[in-house]
Amino acid sequence: MTMTNRAIAFDGLYNFRDIGGLPTTDGRNMKTGILFRSDELSRLSAGDLGRLQTHQIKVICDLRTQTERKQKPDRVPAHTGIHQVSIPIHHESQEMSRLDFFKLLVSKSNDLNFEHIMKDFYHRMAFERTGQVKEIITLLAEQDHLPALIHCTGGKDRTGYLSALIQLLAGVPYQTVLDDYLFSNDLIQPRMQKIQRYIRWMSLFQISPERMKPLMEVRRDYLEDSLTAVLKEYGTVEDYLMKACGIEENYLLRLRHMLVE
């Protein structure tokens, strides 16, 4: 199954797709219909809710902060029976109110290095948000919680990092994982253009589109730098998840068994 075929069209989502459908290094395949990923769910149409239910999703894992959730609440009615779990993974910048963000853009527009901010965010996810990684993996390792959906705001960074860890755990080749991570750029471009215009306005047009690009896309080195650091210190993704994140091996074995056919 190609990356394009795993992307699923919604009215109010740009980056919804199946994490599975990829070959593994041992000649098997990562199952489809088990784990999905997307951007935030505040714009769902009635048709989108129907599409969501066709995938029989039991749990939605929201990686956004309390501030992000308050600004854009998910539009998933309680009557769907889908259990929503909040496991925030954050960077300091995501805890700002819109007013604080506006002040930062205006006062320090010339000093902000967005590429540095993004690389710092990924490093912190890998080495400082290990407790949240443990919560997510152990949540997904329960059969009753699958199929499940993981999402953040753009569905590209936090969701991209967690999806990569899960795919590597399932045995998907490293290069395939990187390619799938980068596929977000094809899906999120229309939404990122809107956000770019908003940020330019917020900064009183002091920040050029070129300077904002590191925020608007995923880049190979964002993910690869963090994974390289993880593998250098722990050797394998399994050891990282057990030693750094404190996940018991039986949870990893159970999740891998449920993900691979």
N, C-alpha and C positions, 0 to 999 in steps of 0.2 A: 504494500500500500504506500503510495507516494505521500509526501507532505501535503501537497495540495488536496488530495482526496481526504485527508484527515481533518482539514479545516471545514467547519460546519457553518453555513450561512444563517445569521440571525438579523433581525431588524435593528436591534439596539446593542449588539455586541460586535466588536471588531476582531477579537482574538480568541474565539472559542474553537478548541480543537481537541482531538483525542490524543492523549500522551502515548498510547500504544500503537500497534500496527507496524512496528519496526523489527527487523531481524536482530537476533542476538549472536554473540560470538561463538556459541556452541551449536549453531545451526537451527535453533528454534526461533520462536517469534514472541514478541511482547503482545499480549492480548489486547484487542480493542474492546470498547464498551465497559471498561473497568474504571479508568481514571481520565478525567477531562480537566482542561485548564481554560481560563478566560480572563478578560478584563472585568471591571466592576459591573454590578448588575442593577444599576439604578435606572437604566433606560429601557428595561424590558417591555416589549409590547405584549398584548394578549396572545398573539401568535408565538412570540418567543417563549412564554410560559408553557404553552402547549408543546413546543419543541423540546424544552427542558425536561418535561415530564416523559416524553417518549424515550429518553435515555435512562429512565428509572433511577435517577439520582437520589440517593438516600441521605447523603451528607454534603453540605457545602462548607468548605474550610476557607474562611476569610482572613487573609494575611494583612489587612489594612489596620491602621491605627484607629483609636477611638475618634480622633478628630476627623479622619477621612470618612469613617462610617457615618458620623453625624452629618457631615456635609452632603454626602450622597448615599442615603440608605438603600439597601438592596430592595428590589421590588419583587420579592418572592413571598406570596401570601402564606399564612400559617396553615391554611386548609390543604396545601399541597402535601403536607406531611414530611417535607424535607427538613432535616435537622441542620440548623446553621450553627457553626462553631467558630468563635473568634480566637485566632492565635496571631496576635500582631507581631510583625517583624518590621522594625522601623529604623530610620536614620533620623538624626536630630532635625533635619530640615522638614521631615514629614509631620512633626509635632507642632509646627507653626500654624497659627491662624492665618487666614488670607491677609489680614491687615499686617501682621508681622512679616509675612512673605513680601508684601508690597513695600514695606519700609526697607527691608533688606535689599530688594532689587534696586530701589532708588538710591539708597545711601552707599551701597558697595558694588554697584554694577560693574565698575572697572576692575575690581579685585576678585570677583567670583571666577573660579576655575571649575567649570561644570564637569570636565573630564576627570579631574582629581576627585571631585565630590562623588562621582559615580564609582570610581575604582575603590575609594574608601568605603563606600556603602557595601560593595560586594565582599571586601575583606572583612568587614564587621559582621556580615551575614554568616560568613564561613567560620569565624573564630569567636564571635561574641554573642551570636544568636543560636547557640547550640541547644539550649533548653527548648527553644521553640521548634527547632528541627526535630528534636526527640518527641515533642507533643504531636507533631504532624505525622511522623512516621508510625508511631504507636497507634494513633487514631486510625490510620489507613490500614494497619495490619489486622484489623478486626473485620471478619467476613461480613458481619451485619452492617458495616459502614460503607460497603461498596455496592454499586458504583458511587463514586464521589467526584466532586468538582473542587479544584483549588483555584482561588483567584485573589488578585490584589487590585490595584487601581488600573494600571495599563495592561496587566497580565504579561509583562515582559521581563521584569527584573527579579522581584521576589519570587513570583510564580515560575519564572524561567530557571532560577537557581534550584528551587525545590524539584522542579520537573527533571532537571539534568541529574540531580542526585538519584532520583528514583529510577530513571532510565539506566544509569550506570549500575545501580544495584541489580537491576533486572538482567544486566549483561549486554546492553546495547553498546556497540562499538563507540569509542570516544569521539571519533570524527563525525559519526552519525548524530551523536548527541549535540555536538557543536552546531552542525548544520540545522538541526531542528530548532535549536535555540535562536539562531539567526533568522529563521523563517518568520519570526514575529515582525520583522521589519516590513515584510510584504503585506502583512495583515493590518498593522496599526497605522500605516502612513496617513490615511484620511483623518483619523482622530488626532494624531500628533500635529497635523497642520493646524487644526483648530486650537489646540493647546498652545502651540507656538505663537499664534496671533494673540491669544489671551495674555501670555507672558510678556510679549513685546509691549502690549498696551499697559500692563501692570508696571513695567519698568520705564514707562513714559518714552518708549522707543530708544532707550539707551543701550539695549542689548540686541545685537544683530542676529538674524536667523542662523548665520554660520556659527556664532558663539554658542547658540542654544542647541546645536545638533547633538552634542553628547547626552543631553537629557531626552531627546526625542527618538532615540534609536537604541537598539542593543548592538554591542560591538564584541567581536570575537575575544578581544583581550580582556574585557570586563569579566567574562566567565572563565576564560582560560587562565588568567592570572590567579584567580581565587582557587581554581581546581589544582593548578600546578603547586600552589603553596600547601594545599591540603594533602596532595599526594606525596610531596616532598617530606612532609612531617609525619604522615601516617602510613604511607605506602600504598594503601588501597582505600577505596570508598567504604568498604565494609569496616575496616579498622577505624577509620575516621568516625563513622556512625556509632560504633561501639565505644571507642575510647574517648573521643572528644565530646560526643553528644550523649553518651551514657545509655545507649539503646541496647537492650538485651538481645543476644544473638538469635534467640527463638523468634523474636518479632521480625527480624530481617529475613530469616528463612521462610517464615509464614507469608510475608508480603511478597517475596520473590516467587514463591510457589503459586500464589494467587494471580500474579502478573504475567507469568510465562506459560506458554503452551508448546 
